[in-house]
Amino acid sequence: MIDWNYDGAILQPAIVDIPDDDALVAGQYPVPNEAGTIRVKITDILSESLKVTVRHG
């Protein structure tokens, strides 16, 4: 899940990449010019999560 303008409290993903069956996520996504603080949340098949915040610009 990717939120291009994370407010620091609530994740509002603009992109949710959930592939079917044995497919993989795309892994590369164009960053919009108006993006601010970007929050990425990756969850694996065991429900382990990685959350990363990046400032754009």
Buried (B, 14 or more C-beta within 10 A) or exposed (E): BBBBBBEEEEEEBEEEBEEEEEEEEEEEBEEEEEBEBBBBBEEEEEEEEEEEEEEEE
